[in-house]
Amino acid sequence: MTSKMRQLPNPSAIPAESINHGEVYTQRWVVDLILDLVDYTPDRDLCEVVITDPACGGGAFLVGITERLSESCRKFGKELPIDGIRAFDILARNVSSSREKIRSILTADGWGHDNAEILAENWVTQGDYLLSDTPPADIVVGNPPYIRLEDVPADRMQSYRARNLTMTGRSDIYVGFFERGLESLKEGGVLGFICADRWMRNQYGRELRRLIARRFSVDSVVIMHDVDAFEDRVAAYPAVTIIRNSPQRDTMVADTSKELGPKQARRLLSWLQKKEPTEVTEVGFTTACLPHWFSGDESWPTGSPARLALLEHLNDTFPVLEETDTKVGIGVATGADSVFLTTDANLVESDRLLPLSMVKDARSGVFDWTGSYLVNPWTADGDLVSLDSYPRLNSYLQENRGLLSRRHVAKKRTDQWYRTIDKVDASLVGKPKLLLPDMRLTIHPTLEQGGHYPHHNLYYVTSESWDLEVLGGLLLSRVAQLFVESYAVRMRGGTLRFQAQYLRRIRVPQPESLSARNRQDLIAAFRSRDVDAATSAALRAYGIFTSLPK
């Protein structure tokens, strides 16, 4: 069970049954897939295994768990364990429904009504898993609720944040379920959730990614965005994620389509469990085996299994852009462009006008300055100029003082009311720069030979080691595009953000490793804006002798 935007109760009381919690139940074949992936199977002695469902709802997972535990205990000639299952839910009606399903299964399997009654009462607890004492577990499975923290009552939200340190920023509470579930795992234990996958890329998932990368192993990731994984259709972008309390090892990744159902899921399970290095494409899914998962707390990539495998190879083989004596930055933010930007070359003293690169100057791919200036209040040493020394600048800024003083940056330092948000780095002006507009469908590097300063809608790349036309050819290629597509979250219409955080993830060969032919081909492709030629030359530079995966 899961709930989309499920409202939590007042923290001082168990929620009333009249509240609409928008519950959505997990399809049985999805439950079975997850239980198989965490190795909760009846051919194993499950009597010795403790399994937890932290948000059991009406019992979608508990039904499968109970059936498998009952079958295993019969097989191994053992009694049902009183503490083998630990399930939680905050709703009394869900607790009642789950217990009834357990009683029905156990009674039908011949365990006796009284015994079934005791076990059902003991296995299912009414309470908030995020605020409960979490019992140690061999396995944690389920479908945690999706609720933004700002939709939780303030005092409960504070309690959640205090007990679950990964719940930062505008987190969903399912992040806390991941944290508590993982922290409860015994050594070698495994967690299997079907849950929205936004935490893998969004800012609020950073601390959870850090926790997993530091202490756990990502065993499998199955993207199920287009699959009918629930009994009702929901726009939740779900993924099945299997994480183990052990050192990181190889990872199986799968992308699925709407054709995935019970029959195809059995085939998918077979491939996921084999962990063979070959990539597989069948009706309903594609899979690949990665030698390890992606590390760190930065956003984890998305894409087809073949793309993820290529990304991991590139990440393991080549340095990131800034490790090649190269810098990625963003242009100047002023906080008041209507004041600080001008096309009037006589507005203030000439040495207070800094030629400014704008997005429109780079539109064609060949830099063509259209005459914008920054009204520059900074000295070459990074200090604010004395307005007494510049009467025309002083007069102009004083005319706009009311607007400038209302900015947050001016309120922090009232004596610096005429500063721009960012300082101007005078050393950047004369350097050649590759300029990259922030928002585009495709990557678009443009060479600015020096003499201009970038506006904040432009990111820039400077380098002490690269011929910037060679690097421009690499960045023009679909290999560079692949990196940004894999890490960035697309905006409406498919637009990508070519921000510094994504550009810094691009891996490149060492400049000296490129052959003369590669360098010439990349320069020619960059000058002609030929993406196909740039991609062909880039693939040779990276040692890739196949086409890029879709």
C-alpha positions in Angstrom: 0.0 0.0 0.0 1.0 3.5 -0.6 -0.7 6.9 -0.5 -0.1 9.9 -2.8 -0.2 13.1 -0.8 -1.5 11.2 2.2 -2.4 13.5 5.1 -1.0 12.5 8.5 -2.9 12.8 11.7 -2.5 15.3 14.5 0.6 14.0 16.4 -1.3 13.7 19.7 -3.9 11.2 18.3 -4.3 8.2 16.1 -6.1 9.5 13.0 -9.9 9.3 12.7 -11.3 6.7 10.3 -13.3 9.4 8.4 -10.2 11.0 6.9 -9.6 10.2 3.2 -6.0 9.0 3.0 -6.0 8.2 -0.7 -4.7 4.7 -0.3 -3.4 2.9 -3.4 -2.6 -0.9 -3.2 0.4 -2.6 -4.8 -0.3 -5.3 -7.4 0.3 -8.8 -6.1 2.8 -9.7 -8.8 4.9 -6.6 -7.9 4.8 -7.8 -4.2 6.0 -11.2 -5.3 8.8 -9.7 -7.4 10.1 -7.7 -4.5 9.9 -10.6 -2.0 11.8 -12.8 -4.5 14.5 -10.1 -5.0 15.0 -9.9 -1.2 15.2 -13.7 -1.0 12.1 -14.1 1.2 11.1 -17.4 -0.5 9.5 -20.5 1.1 12.3 -22.8 0.1 14.4 -21.0 2.7 13.9 -21.4 6.5 12.0 -18.2 7.0 11.2 -19.2 10.6 14.6 -17.7 11.5 14.1 -14.5 9.5 12.6 -11.2 10.9 10.9 -9.2 8.2 9.4 -5.7 8.6 6.7 -3.8 6.6 6.9 -0.2 7.9 3.6 1.0 6.3 1.5 -2.1 5.8 -1.8 -0.4 4.8 -4.4 -3.0 4.0 -1.9 -5.8 3.9 -0.7 -6.0 0.3 2.8 -7.1 1.3 1.6 -8.9 4.4 -0.5 -11.3 2.4 2.5 -12.5 0.4 4.7 -12.5 3.5 2.3 -14.6 5.5 1.7 -17.1 2.8 5.4 -17.6 2.3 6.2 -17.9 6.0 3.4 -20.4 6.5 4.7 -22.6 3.6 8.3 -22.4 4.8 7.4 -23.4 8.4 5.4 -26.4 7.1 8.3 -27.4 4.9 10.8 -27.2 7.7 8.5 -28.6 10.3 8.6 -25.6 12.6 6.1 -23.4 14.5 5.3 -20.0 13.2 7.6 -17.4 15.0 5.9 -15.0 17.3 8.2 -12.2 16.2 8.9 -13.2 12.6 6.9 -10.4 11.1 6.8 -6.7 12.3 4.3 -4.5 10.5 3.2 -0.9 11.3 0.4 1.4 10.2 -1.0 4.6 11.7 -4.6 3.8 10.7 -6.7 1.5 13.0 -8.8 0.3 10.0 -5.6 -0.7 8.1 -4.3 -2.6 11.2 -7.7 -4.3 11.6 -7.8 -5.2 7.9 -4.2 -6.6 7.9 -4.8 -8.7 11.0 -8.0 -10.1 9.5 -6.1 -11.2 6.3 -3.4 -12.8 8.4 -5.9 -14.7 10.5 -7.7 -15.9 7.4 -4.5 -17.2 5.7 -3.2 -18.9 8.8 -6.6 -20.5 9.7 -7.0 -21.8 6.1 -3.5 -23.3 6.4 -4.5 -25.2 9.5 -2.6 -23.3 12.2 -5.7 -22.9 14.4 -7.9 -19.9 15.0 -6.5 -19.1 18.5 -2.9 -19.3 17.3 -3.7 -17.2 14.2 -5.4 -14.6 16.5 -2.3 -14.2 18.7 0.1 -14.0 15.8 -2.0 -11.4 13.9 -2.2 -9.2 17.0 1.5 -9.5 17.6 2.7 -9.1 14.0 0.8 -5.9 13.2 1.2 -2.8 15.4 -0.8 0.5 15.2 1.8 3.3 15.3 4.0 5.6 13.4 7.1 3.7 12.2 9.1 7.0 11.9 8.6 7.7 15.5 8.7 4.2 16.9 11.5 2.2 18.2 12.6 0.3 15.1 13.1 -3.4 15.7 16.2 -5.0 14.1 15.3 -6.8 10.9 16.8 -9.2 8.4 14.5 -7.8 5.7 12.5 -4.6 5.3 9.9 -4.4 2.4 7.0 -2.3 1.4 5.7 0.8 -0.2 6.1 3.8 2.0 3.7 6.7 1.8 4.4 9.8 -0.4 3.8 13.0 1.6 5.6 16.3 1.4 6.9 17.4 4.8 5.3 20.7 4.5 1.9 18.9 4.4 2.7 17.4 7.8 1.6 19.2 11.0 4.5 21.3 12.3 5.1 19.5 15.6 5.1 16.1 13.9 7.4 17.4 11.1 9.8 18.6 13.8 9.7 15.2 15.4 10.4 13.5 12.0 13.3 15.7 11.3 14.8 15.2 14.8 14.7 11.4 14.5 15.5 11.0 10.7 18.5 13.1 9.7 18.1 12.4 6.0 14.8 14.3 5.9 16.2 17.7 4.9 14.8 20.5 2.9 11.4 19.9 1.2 11.7 16.2 1.8 9.0 13.6 1.2 8.5 11.4 4.3 9.3 8.3 2.3 13.0 9.4 2.7 12.6 8.8 6.4 11.2 5.3 5.8 14.3 4.5 3.7 16.6 5.8 6.5 14.8 4.0 9.4 14.5 0.8 7.4 18.2 0.8 6.4 19.3 1.6 9.9 17.3 -1.3 11.3 19.0 -3.9 9.0 21.2 -6.5 10.5 24.5 -7.2 8.9 23.8 -8.6 5.4 20.1 -7.6 5.7 18.2 -6.2 2.7 15.6 -3.6 2.1 13.2 -3.7 -0.9 10.9 -0.8 -1.5 8.7 0.2 -4.4 8.7 4.0 -4.2 8.9 7.2 -6.2 12.5 7.5 -7.5 12.8 11.3 -7.3 15.1 11.1 -4.2 17.8 9.6 -6.5 18.1 13.0 -8.2 16.5 15.8 -6.2 18.2 17.9 -3.7 16.1 16.6 -0.8 17.6 13.1 -1.4 21.2 14.2 -0.9 21.6 12.9 2.6 19.9 9.6 1.9 22.2 9.1 -1.1 25.2 9.9 1.1 24.0 7.4 3.7 23.6 4.6 1.1 26.9 5.3 -0.7 28.8 5.3 2.6 27.3 2.2 4.3 25.2 0.1 2.0 25.1 -1.7 -1.4 22.6 -1.0 -4.1 21.8 -4.4 -5.4 19.0 -3.7 -8.0 17.1 -0.8 -9.4 14.1 -1.4 -11.5 12.5 1.7 -13.1 8.7 1.2 -13.4 7.4 4.6 -14.5 5.0 3.2 -17.2 4.0 0.0 -15.4 0.6 -0.6 -13.8 2.3 -1.5 -10.5 -0.7 -0.4 -8.4 -4.4 -1.4 -8.5 -5.2 2.3 -9.3 -3.2 4.4 -11.7 -1.0 7.0 -10.0 1.6 9.4 -11.3 4.3 8.4 -8.8 7.3 7.6 -11.1 7.9 4.4 -9.1 11.0 2.2 -8.9 11.8 -1.0 -7.1 15.1 -0.5 -5.2 16.9 -3.3 -3.4 19.6 -2.2 -1.0 21.8 -4.4 1.2 23.7 -3.8 4.4 27.0 -4.9 3.0 29.9 -3.5 1.0 28.9 -2.3 -2.5 29.1 -5.0 -5.2 27.7 -5.3 -8.7 24.3 -3.8 -9.4 21.5 -5.0 -11.7 19.6 -2.2 -13.4 16.4 -2.6 -15.4 14.1 -0.2 -17.3 10.6 -1.4 -17.9 7.7 -0.5 -20.2 3.9 -0.8 -20.0 4.1 -4.3 -21.3 5.6 -5.6 -18.1 3.2 -7.8 -16.2 3.3 -11.0 -14.2 4.7 -13.2 -16.9 7.4 -10.8 -18.0 8.2 -10.1 -14.3 9.2 -13.7 -13.9 11.6 -13.4 -16.9 12.9 -10.1 -15.4 13.5 -11.8 -12.0 15.5 -14.6 -13.7 17.8 -12.0 -15.3 18.2 -9.9 -12.2 19.1 -12.9 -10.2 21.6 -14.3 -12.7 23.7 -11.0 -12.6 25.2 -11.8 -16.0 27.3 -9.0 -17.6 25.5 -9.2 -20.9 22.8 -6.6 -21.6 19.3 -8.1 -22.2 16.3 -6.7 -24.0 13.0 -8.5 -23.9 9.3 -7.6 -24.1 8.6 -5.3 -21.2 12.2 -4.7 -20.0 15.8 -4.2 -20.6 18.6 -5.0 -18.1 22.3 -4.5 -17.6 24.8 -5.5 -14.9 27.0 -2.7 -13.5 30.2 -3.6 -11.7 29.1 -1.2 -8.9 26.6 1.6 -8.2 27.3 5.3 -8.5 29.0 6.8 -5.4 28.6 10.0 -3.5 25.7 12.3 -2.6 25.4 14.0 -5.9 22.4 13.1 -8.0 22.4 9.6 -9.3 22.0 9.2 -13.1 18.9 8.1 -15.0 18.7 6.4 -18.4 18.5 3.0 -20.0 20.5 0.2 -18.5 22.9 0.4 -21.5 23.4 4.1 -20.9 24.0 3.6 -17.2 26.6 0.9 -18.0 28.4 3.2 -20.4 28.3 6.1 -17.8 29.8 3.9 -15.2 32.6 2.8 -17.6 33.3 6.5 -18.4 33.2 7.4 -14.7 35.7 4.7 -13.9 38.0 5.5 -16.8 38.2 9.3 -17.3 38.5 12.3 -15.0 35.8 14.9 -14.5 36.2 18.1 -16.5 37.7 20.2 -13.6 40.4 17.6 -13.0 42.0 18.6 -16.3 43.1 22.1 -15.1 39.7 23.4 -16.2 37.1 25.6 -14.4 33.4 25.7 -14.7 31.5 28.8 -13.4 28.5 31.0 -13.8 28.2 34.6 -14.9 27.5 37.6 -12.7 24.1 37.9 -10.9 23.2 41.5 -10.1 19.9 41.3 -8.3 18.8 44.3 -10.3 19.4 43.8 -14.0 17.2 46.8 -14.9 19.8 49.0 -13.2 23.1 47.2 -13.8 22.6 46.2 -17.5 22.7 48.8 -20.2 23.4 49.2 -23.9 24.2 52.9 -23.4 28.0 53.3 -23.9 27.8 56.8 -22.4 25.7 56.1 -19.3 28.5 56.3 -16.8 32.3 56.6 -16.9 33.8 54.3 -19.6 35.9 52.3 -17.2 32.8 51.5 -15.2 31.2 49.8 -18.2 32.2 46.1 -18.7 31.2 44.4 -22.0 28.8 41.7 -21.0 28.2 38.4 -22.8 24.5 37.5 -23.1 22.6 34.4 -24.1 21.6 36.1 -27.4 25.3 36.7 -28.2 25.9 32.9 -28.3 22.7 31.9 -30.1 24.2 31.0 -33.4 27.2 29.1 -32.0 29.5 31.9 -33.1 30.0 34.6 -30.6 28.4 37.9 -31.8 28.4 40.6 -29.2 25.2 42.8 -29.3 26.4 45.6 -27.2 25.4 44.9 -23.6 27.4 46.3 -20.7 27.5 45.7 -17.0 27.5 48.9 -14.9 30.5 47.7 -12.8 30.9 48.8 -9.2 34.0 46.6 -8.5 37.7 47.4 -8.7 40.2 45.0 -10.2 41.1 44.0 -6.7 37.5 42.9 -5.9 36.6 46.0 -3.7 33.7 48.3 -4.3 34.7 51.5 -6.0 34.5 54.8 -4.1 31.5 56.6 -5.6 33.1 59.9 -4.8 35.7 59.1 -7.5 33.0 58.5 -10.2 30.5 61.4 -10.2 28.4 60.0 -13.2 28.3 56.5 -11.7 27.4 58.0 -8.3 24.6 60.1 -9.8 23.2 57.1 -11.7 23.3 54.7 -8.8 21.8 57.3 -6.4 18.9 57.7 -8.8 18.2 54.0 -8.4 19.1 53.7 -4.7 15.6 53.0 -3.6 15.4 49.9 -5.8 18.9 48.7 -5.0 18.5 49.1 -1.3 15.5 46.8 -1.2 17.5 43.8 -2.3 18.5 41.2 0.3 22.2 41.6 -0.5 22.0 45.4 0.3 20.0 44.9 3.5 22.8 42.6 4.8 25.4 45.3 4.3 23.7 48.7 4.1 27.1 50.4 3.3 27.4 48.2 0.2 23.9 49.1 -1.1 25.2 49.5 -4.7 27.0 46.1 -5.0 25.9 43.4 -7.4 25.1 40.0 -5.8 28.2 38.5 -7.2 31.6 40.1 -7.3 33.2 40.7 -10.6 36.4 38.6 -11.1 38.5 40.9 -13.2 40.9 38.1 -14.1 38.1 36.3 -16.0 37.5 39.2 -18.5 40.5 38.6 -20.7 40.4 34.8 -20.7 39.0 32.8 -23.7 35.8 31.1 -22.5 33.4 28.5 -23.7 29.9 29.8 -23.0 26.9 27.5 -22.4 23.4 28.9 -22.1 21.5 27.6 -19.1 18.3 26.3 -20.6 18.3 24.4 -24.0 17.2 21.1 -25.5 20.8 20.3 -26.5 24.3 21.4 -25.3 25.5 24.5 -27.0 29.1 25.6 -26.4 30.2 28.8 -28.0 33.8 30.3 -27.9 34.2 33.8 -26.6 37.9 34.8 -27.2 38.1 37.2 -24.3 37.2 40.8 -23.4 33.7 40.1 -22.2 32.2 39.0 -18.9 29.3 36.4 -18.8 25.8 37.2 -17.6 24.3 34.9 -15.0 22.2 33.0 -17.6 25.5 31.8 -19.1 27.8 29.1 -17.7 31.4 29.3 -18.7 34.4 27.0 -19.1 38.0 28.2 -18.9 41.1 26.0 -19.1 44.9 26.1 -18.7 45.4 22.8 -20.5 42.8 22.5 -23.3 42.6 24.1 -26.7 39.1 25.4 -26.2 38.1 24.5 -29.7 39.1 20.9 -29.1 37.2 20.9 -25.8 34.3 22.7 -27.5 34.1 19.8 -30.0 33.9 17.3 -27.1 31.2 19.4 -25.4 29.3 19.7 -28.6 29.1 15.9 -28.9 26.3 13.7 -27.8 28.7 12.1 -25.3 28.7 15.3 -23.3 24.9 15.6 -23.9 24.5 12.1 -22.4 26.1 13.1 -19.2 23.8 16.1 -18.7 20.7 14.1 -19.8 21.6 11.4 -17.3 22.0 13.7 -14.3 19.7 16.7 -14.9 15.9 16.7 -14.3 14.2 17.8 -17.5 11.9 20.8 -17.5 8.6 21.2 -19.3 9.0 20.4 -23.0 12.1 18.4 -22.5 14.4 21.4 -21.8 17.6 20.7 -19.9 19.4 22.8 -17.4 23.1 23.0 -18.4 24.1 24.1 -14.9 27.6 23.9 -13.4 26.6 21.0 -11.2 25.8 18.9 -14.3 28.7 20.2 -16.5 31.1 19.3 -13.7 29.9 15.7 -14.0 31.1 15.4 -17.6 34.1 13.1 -18.0 36.8 13.9 -20.5 40.1 12.3 -21.7 43.3 14.0 -20.7 44.1 16.6 -23.3 47.5 15.1 -24.1 46.0 11.7 -24.8 44.2 12.9 -28.0 45.8 12.2 -31.3 46.5 15.0 -33.8 43.7 13.6 -36.0 41.2 13.6 -33.1 42.1 17.2 -32.2 41.8 18.4 -35.8 38.4 16.6 -36.2 37.0 18.0 -33.0 38.1 21.6 -34.0 36.6 21.2 -37.4 33.3 19.9 -36.0 33.2 22.7 -33.4 33.7 25.4 -36.0 31.1 24.0 -38.4 28.7 23.1 -35.5 28.5 19.6 -36.8 27.1 17.5 -33.9 27.4 14.2 -35.8 31.1 14.8 -36.7 31.8 16.0 -33.1 30.2 12.8 -31.8 32.2 10.5 -34.1 35.5 12.2 -33.1 34.5 12.2 -29.4 33.7 8.4 -29.5 37.2 7.8 -30.9 38.7 10.0 -28.1 36.9 8.0 -25.5 37.8 4.7 -27.1 34.1 3.8 -27.7 33.7 1.8 -30.9 29.9 1.4 -30.9 27.1 3.8 -31.3 25.8 5.6 -28.2 23.0 3.7 -26.5 19.5 5.2 -26.5 
